């Protein structure tokens, strides 16, 4: 079977126009050749000349610098291979056993991508199919199965925040006097499979804890900087009326504790973050979170609530590099992140934690952007937000029937939607190139099919009269 042009296929996937992969379900099964919006395994190859031969050179991760590297993948995995023209000659990438053939690259620096599902176990060739190129050295192996599963064992602490980790709704109660305790820590954490990063955190996770109060509450805040920290840390609450949102009096040296008290005057959903110079470095390293100030009487009742924040990591090592990734000041100042993440790392909302809902339930997502630099175009592929509390405003009437909502760095929104159809729904920033740098999350919806709302060509018609 002739392979479709890959750029067109990728565009369709990212726009959600291709296959919407279902939940790990008891209800549905993927067609063996179907692909999905987010690849399970990604490789980057660059065409090159080595030892007098034409080769595919590994460009990142474990295969970096290796000529014609062996690509190990699990059976059933969706595989993405990026190909970059590094020598200026005309090349393509062909995997005949899986019906894959890229478009030709003619100029140095040009690139393309192929995506396929590894449906069968074995050892298969990838080649450049131009006459004579495989014979000149452009041939490598793809090993499917036989222990080729991705090594997901953590090499460092899991700093990612569980999206379920938030206090219950406050509802109808009188104002109270509350205490919030934060500890700032510097932790070597898992960035993605095979890669780590030195995060700076509130309470050991990214984002920091979800804080829930109501308008009129008086809140005592204590901030302790861990003894083994190397940096001064602080906290600035966007919900606070006062100098620096509290940060002016909260600069805590390692081993010290600072505190202040504020009254929650304004209802809304607000970001907090470290505000110690350089502020952008502290935020990008993971020092952000959210505080919800519920209005009098509380929020509308929903079935599910989730806590999700978007952030950026600026590493000296390129995206895809294994081992310890280190902070890059140059990339931060140039606003060139190598990684974009939900809830701290690449795996938080795709592998580590499973967000679930049932057909007929209403979902609420508290969504914020730590940043420090990029505005998010928050979108859930396959859903429409019934209500959007724009800019975290909980008093104005919500926006209705919204496809995508913009959230500024240091900003937040609250979205609510009823789920009507089972399947897997993908949380994205609709600046969709960012998916390739780690920005994706899954919401699994279980329950009976709903052909009155959505059905494929093979689904029986919904019964009339209902």
C-alpha positions in Angstrom: 0.0 0.0 0.0 1.4 3.4 -1.0 2.1 5.6 2.0 0.3 9.0 2.2 2.4 12.1 2.2 3.6 12.4 5.7 3.4 16.2 6.3 -0.3 16.0 5.3 -0.8 13.1 7.6 0.9 14.8 10.6 -1.1 18.0 10.0 -4.3 15.9 10.1 -3.2 14.2 13.2 -2.4 17.3 15.1 -5.6 19.1 14.1 -7.5 16.1 15.4 -8.9 15.3 12.0 -7.4 11.8 11.9 -7.9 9.0 14.3 -9.0 9.9 17.8 -7.5 7.0 19.7 -9.9 5.6 22.3 -9.4 4.9 25.9 -7.4 1.8 27.1 -10.8 0.4 27.0 -12.8 -2.5 27.7 -15.2 -1.1 25.0 -13.1 -0.4 21.9 -10.0 -1.6 20.1 -7.8 0.3 17.6 -7.5 -1.0 14.1 -4.0 -2.4 14.0 -2.8 0.2 11.4 -4.4 3.2 13.0 -2.2 5.9 14.4 -2.8 8.5 17.1 -2.2 12.2 17.8 0.8 11.6 20.1 3.6 9.1 19.1 4.8 6.6 21.7 8.4 6.6 20.4 10.2 9.4 18.5 13.5 9.3 16.7 15.4 12.0 14.8 17.8 11.1 12.0 20.0 13.4 9.9 21.5 12.5 6.5 25.3 12.7 6.5 28.5 11.4 5.1 30.7 9.3 7.5 33.8 7.3 6.6 33.2 7.9 3.0 29.7 6.5 3.1 26.2 8.0 3.0 24.5 7.4 6.3 21.5 8.2 8.6 23.1 9.8 11.7 21.3 9.7 15.0 20.5 13.3 16.0 19.3 13.2 19.6 18.9 11.0 22.7 20.5 7.5 22.9 21.1 7.4 19.2 22.9 10.7 18.9 26.1 10.5 16.9 25.5 6.9 15.8 25.6 6.1 12.1 22.5 4.1 10.9 21.4 3.5 14.5 19.2 0.6 15.5 15.8 1.9 16.4 14.2 -0.2 19.2 10.4 0.0 19.6 7.7 -2.0 21.4 5.2 -4.0 19.5 2.1 -1.9 18.8 3.8 1.4 19.4 3.1 4.4 17.3 6.6 5.4 15.9 7.5 8.9 14.6 10.8 9.3 12.7 11.9 12.8 11.9 14.4 13.1 9.0 16.6 16.1 8.4 18.7 16.7 5.3 22.2 17.3 6.6 24.3 16.9 3.5 22.4 18.7 0.7 21.8 15.7 -1.5 18.4 14.3 -2.3 17.1 11.7 0.2 14.0 10.0 1.5 13.2 7.6 4.3 11.5 4.3 3.5 10.3 1.4 5.7 8.8 -0.9 3.2 7.6 -3.5 5.7 5.2 -0.9 7.2 4.3 0.8 3.9 6.2 3.9 4.9 7.8 6.3 2.4 8.5 9.9 3.1 8.6 12.7 0.5 12.1 13.5 -0.9 14.3 16.1 0.8 16.3 18.1 -1.8 18.0 20.9 0.1 20.2 21.0 3.2 18.2 21.8 6.3 14.9 20.5 4.8 13.0 18.0 7.0 10.1 15.7 7.0 8.4 13.2 9.3 6.9 9.7 9.0 4.5 8.1 11.4 3.4 4.5 11.6 2.2 1.8 14.0 4.7 -1.1 14.6 2.1 -3.8 14.2 4.4 -6.8 13.9 7.4 -8.2 15.8 10.7 -8.6 14.0 13.7 -6.8 12.5 13.0 -4.5 9.6 15.1 -2.2 7.3 14.8 1.5 7.0 16.6 2.9 3.9 16.9 5.8 1.5 15.1 4.4 -1.6 16.9 6.6 -4.1 18.9 4.4 -6.6 22.2 3.4 -5.1 21.8 5.1 -1.7 21.1 2.0 0.3 24.0 0.3 -1.3 26.2 3.4 -0.5 25.4 3.0 3.2 21.9 4.4 4.0 20.4 1.4 5.6 19.6 0.7 9.3 17.4 -1.6 11.4 14.2 -1.2 13.3 13.8 -3.9 16.0 10.2 -4.3 17.1 9.7 -6.3 20.3 12.2 -8.6 22.1 12.7 -6.3 25.0 12.5 -3.1 22.9 9.9 -1.4 25.2 10.7 2.1 26.2 12.7 2.2 29.5 10.3 4.2 31.7 11.9 3.4 35.0 12.5 6.7 36.9 16.1 7.7 37.3 15.1 10.6 39.7 12.3 11.8 41.8 8.8 12.1 40.3 8.1 15.8 40.7 5.0 15.8 38.5 1.7 17.0 40.1 -1.3 14.6 40.1 -4.2 16.6 38.5 -6.5 15.1 41.0 -4.5 16.6 43.9 -6.7 19.5 45.0 -8.8 20.2 48.0 -12.6 19.7 47.9 -14.9 22.6 47.1 -15.5 25.0 49.9 -19.2 25.7 49.2 -21.3 27.7 51.5 -19.5 28.7 54.7 -18.5 31.8 56.6 -15.1 33.4 56.2 -12.4 31.7 58.3 -8.8 32.2 59.5 -6.6 29.7 57.6 -2.9 28.7 57.4 -0.9 27.7 54.3 2.6 26.2 54.6 5.0 26.0 51.7 8.5 24.5 51.5 10.8 25.4 48.7 13.1 22.6 47.5 15.7 22.0 44.8 15.2 18.4 43.5 16.7 16.3 40.8 13.5 15.1 39.0 12.5 13.0 36.1 11.9 15.2 33.0 11.1 12.3 30.6 12.1 8.7 30.0 15.9 8.7 30.3 16.3 12.4 31.1 16.4 14.4 34.4 16.4 18.0 35.4 17.2 20.0 38.6 13.7 21.4 39.4 13.0 24.1 42.0 9.7 23.4 43.6 7.0 24.3 46.1 6.4 21.2 48.3 8.4 18.9 46.0 6.0 19.0 43.1 5.4 21.0 39.9 3.1 22.9 40.0 3.0 23.7 43.7 0.0 22.7 45.8 -3.5 23.9 44.8 -4.6 26.3 47.5 -8.4 26.8 48.0 -9.9 29.6 50.1 -13.0 31.7 49.9 -13.5 35.4 49.6 -13.2 37.1 53.0 -10.9 34.4 54.4 -7.8 35.6 56.4 -4.8 33.5 55.4 -1.4 33.1 57.2 1.3 32.0 54.8 4.6 30.4 56.0 7.4 29.8 53.5 10.3 27.6 54.6 13.4 27.3 52.3 15.0 23.8 52.7 18.4 23.7 54.4 20.0 22.0 51.4 18.8 24.7 48.9 21.4 26.8 47.2 19.2 29.7 46.3 17.0 32.2 48.1 13.3 31.6 47.3 10.0 33.5 47.9 6.4 33.5 46.8 4.2 36.1 45.1 0.5 35.4 45.1 -1.5 37.2 42.4 -4.5 36.9 44.7 -2.8 39.1 47.4 -3.3 42.9 47.7 0.1 44.0 49.2 3.7 44.6 48.2 5.0 42.1 45.7 2.0 39.9 46.4 3.8 39.0 49.6 7.2 38.5 47.9 8.6 41.7 49.3 8.6 40.2 52.8 9.1 36.5 51.8 12.7 36.3 50.6 13.9 33.2 52.5 17.5 32.1 52.6 18.3 28.4 52.8 17.1 27.0 56.2 15.0 30.1 57.0 11.2 30.6 57.3 9.3 33.8 56.4 5.6 34.6 56.8 2.8 37.1 56.2 -0.9 37.4 56.5 -3.4 38.5 53.9 -7.2 38.8 53.4 -8.7 37.3 50.3 -10.5 40.4 48.9 -11.2 39.3 45.3 -12.7 36.0 44.2 -11.0 34.3 41.2 -8.5 31.8 40.0 -4.9 33.1 40.5 -1.3 32.1 39.8 1.4 32.2 42.4 5.1 31.9 41.8 8.6 32.5 43.2 9.6 36.2 42.8 13.3 36.0 43.6 15.8 37.3 40.9 16.1 36.2 38.3 12.4 35.6 38.5 12.0 34.0 35.1 14.6 31.3 36.0 12.8 30.5 39.3 9.5 30.1 37.5 10.8 28.1 34.5 12.5 25.7 37.0 9.1 24.8 38.3 8.2 27.4 41.0 4.5 28.2 40.2 1.1 27.1 41.3 -2.5 28.3 41.7 -4.8 29.6 44.4 -8.5 29.6 44.0 -10.5 32.2 45.9 -14.1 30.9 45.8 -16.9 33.5 45.6 -19.5 33.7 48.4 -21.7 30.6 48.1 -19.0 28.6 46.3 -18.9 27.2 42.7 -21.5 25.2 40.7 -21.3 21.5 41.5 -19.5 19.3 38.9 -18.6 15.6 38.8 -14.8 15.9 38.2 -12.2 18.6 38.9 -8.6 18.6 37.6 -5.6 20.8 38.3 -3.4 21.5 35.2 -0.6 24.0 34.6 1.6 24.6 31.6 5.3 25.5 31.9 8.5 25.9 29.9 12.0 24.4 30.5 15.1 26.0 29.0 17.8 23.4 28.8 21.3 23.6 27.4 20.8 20.1 25.9 18.5 19.8 22.9 15.1 18.2 23.2 15.4 14.5 23.2 18.8 14.4 25.0 19.1 11.8 27.7 20.9 12.1 31.0 20.9 15.2 33.1 19.6 18.3 31.3 20.9 21.6 32.6 19.4 25.1 32.7 20.4 27.5 29.9 20.3 31.2 30.6 20.8 32.0 26.9 17.8 30.1 25.8 15.7 31.6 28.6 16.6 35.1 27.5 15.9 34.2 23.9 12.6 32.6 24.9 13.6 29.3 23.2 12.4 26.5 25.4 13.5 22.9 24.6 10.6 21.5 26.6 7.0 22.5 27.2 5.1 20.5 29.8 1.8 20.0 31.6 2.2 19.4 35.4 6.0 19.4 35.5 7.2 16.9 32.9 6.5 15.0 29.7 4.8 12.0 31.3 2.6 13.6 33.9 -0.7 13.6 32.0 0.1 10.9 29.5 1.7 8.1 31.5 2.0 8.9 35.2 -1.6 10.0 36.1 -4.8 8.9 34.4 -7.5 11.6 34.1 -10.9 9.9 33.8 -14.6 10.7 33.5 -17.8 8.9 32.6 -20.2 9.7 29.8 -22.7 12.2 31.1 -20.4 13.8 33.7 -19.4 17.4 33.8 -15.7 18.1 34.0 -14.0 21.2 35.4 -10.4 22.0 34.7 -8.5 24.7 36.6 -5.9 25.7 34.0 -3.0 28.0 34.5 0.2 29.1 32.8 3.3 29.3 34.9 5.3 30.2 31.9 7.3 32.3 32.2 7.0 33.5 28.6 4.5 31.7 26.4 0.7 32.3 26.1 -1.2 29.1 25.9 -4.1 28.4 23.5 -5.8 25.8 25.7 -7.9 23.3 23.8 -9.2 19.8 24.3 -9.3 17.9 21.0 -12.8 16.5 20.4 -14.6 18.7 23.1 -16.1 22.1 23.3 -16.0 24.1 26.5 -19.6 24.7 27.7 -18.4 27.4 30.0 -15.1 29.4 30.1 -14.5 31.7 33.1 -12.2 33.9 31.1 -9.0 35.2 32.8 -10.0 33.4 36.0 -12.9 35.8 36.6 -15.6 33.9 38.6 -18.2 36.7 38.9 -18.8 37.7 35.3 -21.1 35.4 33.2 -18.9 32.7 31.6 -18.2 32.5 27.9 -20.2 29.8 26.2 -19.4 27.2 23.6 -15.7 28.0 23.3 -13.3 25.9 21.2 -10.0 27.3 22.3 -9.2 29.9 25.0 -6.0 32.0 25.4 -4.3 32.0 28.8 -1.4 34.4 29.4 1.7 33.5 31.3 0.9 34.2 34.9 -2.8 33.8 34.0 -5.5 31.3 34.6 -8.9 30.1 33.4 -11.6 27.7 34.6 -13.3 25.6 31.9 -16.3 23.2 32.3 -17.8 20.8 29.8 -20.0 17.8 29.8 -18.6 14.6 28.2 -21.0 12.9 25.9 -19.0 10.3 23.9 -16.5 7.7 25.2 -12.9 7.8 24.0 -9.5 9.5 24.6 -9.5 13.3 24.5 -6.2 15.1 24.2 -5.3 18.3 26.1 -3.1 20.6 24.1 -1.9 24.1 23.5 -3.2 24.7 20.0 0.2 26.2 19.1 0.5 22.6 18.0 4.2 22.4 17.4 4.6 22.4 21.1 3.2 18.9 21.2 6.5 17.8 19.8 8.3 19.2 22.8 6.1 17.4 25.4 2.9 19.4 25.7 0.0 16.9 25.8 -2.4 15.3 28.3 -5.1 12.6 28.0 -8.6 12.6 29.4 -10.2 9.1 29.2 -14.0 9.0 29.0 -15.6 5.6 29.6 -19.2 4.6 29.1 -21.6 3.4 26.4 -21.4 4.7 22.8 -23.6 7.7 22.0 -24.4 7.4 18.3 -26.9 10.2 18.5 -24.0 12.5 19.1 -21.1 10.8 17.3 -20.8 7.7 15.2 -18.6 6.3 12.5 -19.9 5.2 9.1 -20.2 1.6 10.5 -22.2 2.6 13.7 -25.9 1.8 13.5 -28.3 4.7 13.3 -29.6 5.9 16.7 -33.2 4.8 17.4 -35.8 7.4 16.5 -38.1 9.1 19.0 -35.5 9.5 21.8 
